[in-house]
Amino acid sequence: MIKFTIITLFKEALEPYLKTSMMWKATEKGLAEFDFVNLRDFGLGPHKSVDDTPYGGGDGMLLRCEPVFAAIESVKAKDPDAKVILPTPVGEIWSQELARGFASNSGSRRSRPSPRGERANPRAAALRNPPNSDANPHYIILCPHYEGYDERILSIVDYKISLGKYVLTGGELPALIIIDSIVRLIPGVLGGETSAEIESFSDGDNLEYPQYTRPEDFRGMKVPEVLLSGNHGEVDKWREEHSGKAE
């Protein structure tokens, strides 16, 4: 089983999604567990403050070290092996390949994602790391907010992950994307045994072939005849020819 503990100021933004569809199915089957820590519980002063203005001036507020460290350490006190994930623009770009590395730690002994400090080629390092024998990995996801975070917080982070070259209001959406992309790859979560193996990006930058269902003819747009032929060899050939590569 894989466990995610999400440190957030907005638990209510995460719970509905994690209680529906495949995420709900994963928890019902005992394949995944989701827990929450309210960062505000570790805030400072009478107002439970978790942020402050940046040294040197500038707009916005930054997450402070003290509440973040205290929240993470409260989780690690119960599970010292838990690893910390931080969604951040300075992180490694998230990919299907990396999601598979995290997912394969749950119940198997395949490659694990690259921890902090591996700079030269982090994607290659993610694949050549020695097997992880932990069949029940535990990841702590810190959801940043405001204008950013105190740089010293990175010292307690194991995996820095970027979802792309854009900025979001907080870390809740990245947390959900990271969790979803990992959990759906755990065997037993999706319906078919090979469902995740033939998807887009399941093999590098491949894009899945076009797919069709009933009706055969919709407003003059017809399903390719080969898919109706029953000739599996020709179907496989057509699908291979019509699979693409992401640009």
C-alpha positions in Angstrom: 0.0 0.0 0.0 1.1 3.5 -0.7 0.4 6.4 1.7 0.2 10.1 1.1 0.2 12.6 3.9 -0.7 16.1 2.6 0.3 19.1 4.5 -2.1 21.9 3.5 -4.1 24.9 4.6 -7.0 23.8 2.5 -8.0 20.2 3.2 -11.5 20.9 1.9 -10.0 21.5 -1.6 -8.5 18.0 -1.7 -10.9 15.7 0.0 -13.7 15.6 -2.6 -11.4 14.5 -5.4 -9.6 11.9 -3.3 -13.0 10.4 -2.3 -14.2 9.8 -5.9 -13.5 7.6 -8.9 -10.2 5.7 -9.0 -8.8 7.4 -5.9 -11.8 6.1 -3.9 -11.4 2.7 -5.5 -7.7 2.6 -4.5 -8.6 3.3 -0.8 -11.5 0.8 -0.8 -9.1 -1.9 -2.0 -6.5 -1.0 0.5 -4.0 0.0 -2.2 -3.7 3.7 -1.1 -4.2 5.8 1.9 -4.6 9.6 2.2 -4.1 11.6 5.3 -4.0 15.3 6.0 -2.1 17.6 8.3 -3.3 21.2 8.8 -0.3 23.5 8.5 -2.2 26.1 10.6 -2.0 23.8 13.6 1.7 24.5 13.7 1.4 28.3 13.2 3.0 30.8 15.4 1.5 33.2 17.9 -2.2 33.8 18.8 -3.2 34.0 15.1 -1.3 30.8 14.2 0.7 32.6 11.5 2.5 30.5 8.9 3.9 33.2 6.7 5.9 36.5 6.8 7.4 39.2 4.6 10.6 38.4 2.7 14.0 39.7 3.9 15.3 42.3 1.4 11.8 43.6 0.6 9.4 42.6 -2.2 5.8 41.8 -2.6 4.0 38.9 -1.2 4.4 36.6 1.8 6.6 33.5 2.2 5.9 30.3 4.2 8.0 30.3 7.3 10.4 27.5 8.3 9.1 26.9 11.8 5.6 25.7 11.0 6.6 23.7 7.9 9.4 21.9 9.8 7.2 21.2 12.7 4.4 19.8 10.5 6.8 17.5 8.6 8.6 16.4 11.8 5.2 15.5 13.4 4.7 13.0 10.5 8.2 11.7 10.5 8.0 11.2 14.3 5.6 8.3 13.5 7.3 7.2 10.2 10.9 8.3 9.9 11.2 6.8 6.5 8.5 9.0 5.0 9.8 11.1 2.0 8.9 14.7 1.4 7.6 16.0 -1.9 7.5 19.7 -2.7 5.7 21.0 -5.8 8.0 23.9 -7.0 9.0 25.6 -10.2 12.7 24.6 -9.5 11.9 20.9 -9.4 12.2 18.2 -12.0 9.5 18.2 -14.6 6.9 15.6 -13.8 6.4 12.8 -16.3 4.7 9.5 -16.8 8.1 7.9 -16.4 8.6 9.4 -13.0 5.1 8.6 -11.9 5.7 5.0 -12.8 8.9 5.1 -10.7 6.9 6.2 -7.6 4.1 3.8 -8.3 6.4 0.8 -8.7 7.6 1.3 -5.2 4.2 0.2 -3.9 4.2 -3.6 -3.7 7.2 -4.2 -6.1 10.9 -3.9 -6.2 11.4 -1.8 -9.3 13.2 1.5 -9.8 12.6 4.4 -7.4 12.6 8.1 -8.1 15.7 10.2 -7.7 16.2 11.9 -4.3 17.7 15.3 -3.7 21.3 15.9 -4.7 21.3 14.0 -8.0 21.8 17.0 -10.4 23.6 15.7 -13.5 20.8 13.8 -15.1 17.9 13.4 -12.6 15.6 11.4 -15.0 18.3 8.9 -15.8 19.2 8.7 -12.1 15.6 8.0 -11.3 15.8 4.8 -13.4 19.2 3.5 -12.4 18.8 3.8 -8.6 19.0 0.5 -6.7 15.6 -1.2 -6.1 13.5 0.0 -3.2 12.5 -2.8 -0.9 9.8 -0.8 0.8 6.5 -2.2 -0.3 4.5 0.4 1.7 6.1 3.8 0.7 4.9 6.9 2.5 5.1 10.3 0.8 4.5 13.7 2.5 3.4 16.4 0.1 3.8 19.9 1.2 1.4 22.3 -0.5 3.1 25.8 -0.7 1.1 29.0 -0.8 1.5 32.8 -0.9 4.5 34.1 -2.9 6.7 31.1 -2.1 8.6 29.6 0.7 11.7 30.2 2.8 14.6 28.6 0.8 15.7 26.7 3.9 12.6 24.5 3.7 14.3 22.8 0.8 16.8 21.2 3.2 14.0 18.9 4.5 12.6 18.1 1.0 13.5 14.8 -0.7 11.8 15.3 -4.1 11.3 18.7 -5.8 8.7 18.4 -8.6 7.6 20.9 -11.2 4.4 20.5 -13.3 5.5 23.0 -15.9 6.4 26.6 -16.6 3.4 28.3 -15.1 2.4 29.5 -11.6 -0.6 28.3 -9.5 -2.1 29.9 -6.4 -1.2 27.0 -4.2 0.1 23.4 -4.1 -3.2 21.6 -3.8 -3.7 21.1 -7.5 -0.2 19.9 -8.1 -0.6 17.5 -5.1 -3.7 16.0 -6.7 -2.0 15.6 -10.1 1.0 13.9 -8.6 -1.1 11.6 -6.4 -3.6 10.7 -9.2 -0.8 10.0 -11.8 0.9 7.7 -9.3 -2.1 5.9 -7.8 -3.7 5.0 -11.1 -0.6 3.1 -12.1 -0.7 0.8 -9.0 -1.8 -2.7 -10.1 -5.5 -3.3 -9.3 -6.6 0.4 -9.4 -7.6 0.5 -13.1 -10.0 -2.0 -14.5 -7.9 -3.8 -17.2 -4.6 -5.5 -16.5 -3.0 -3.6 -19.4 -4.9 -0.4 -19.1 -1.9 1.7 -18.0 0.5 0.0 -20.4 -1.1 1.2 -23.6 -1.8 4.7 -22.7 -0.2 7.9 -24.0 3.3 8.3 -22.6 3.4 4.7 -21.3 6.6 4.2 -23.4 8.5 7.5 -23.5 6.8 10.2 -25.6 4.3 7.9 -27.4 0.7 9.0 -27.9 -2.0 6.4 -27.9 -3.7 5.5 -31.1 -7.2 6.8 -31.9 -10.1 4.9 -30.3 -13.8 4.5 -31.2 -17.0 3.0 -29.7 -20.6 2.8 -30.8 -22.2 4.0 -33.0 -20.3 2.9 -36.1 -21.5 6.0 -38.0 -22.1 9.3 -36.2 -23.1 12.2 -38.4 -21.2 10.8 -41.3 -18.0 10.1 -39.2 -17.4 6.4 -39.5 -15.3 4.0 -37.5 -12.3 2.8 -39.6 -13.3 -0.5 -41.3 -10.2 -2.3 -40.0 -11.5 -1.9 -36.4 -14.7 -3.7 -37.4 -12.9 -6.5 -39.3 -12.2 -8.8 -36.4 -8.7 -9.3 -37.8 -6.5 -8.7 -34.7 -3.3 -8.7 -36.7 -4.5 -5.9 -39.0 -6.0 -4.0 -36.0 -2.6 -4.1 -34.2 -0.9 -2.9 -37.4 -3.3 -0.1 -37.8 -2.9 1.0 -34.2 0.8 0.9 -34.4 0.7 3.0 -37.6 -1.6 5.6 -36.0 0.3 5.9 -32.7 2.2 9.2 -32.6 4.9 11.0 -30.7 4.4 14.0 -28.5 6.1 17.1 -29.8 
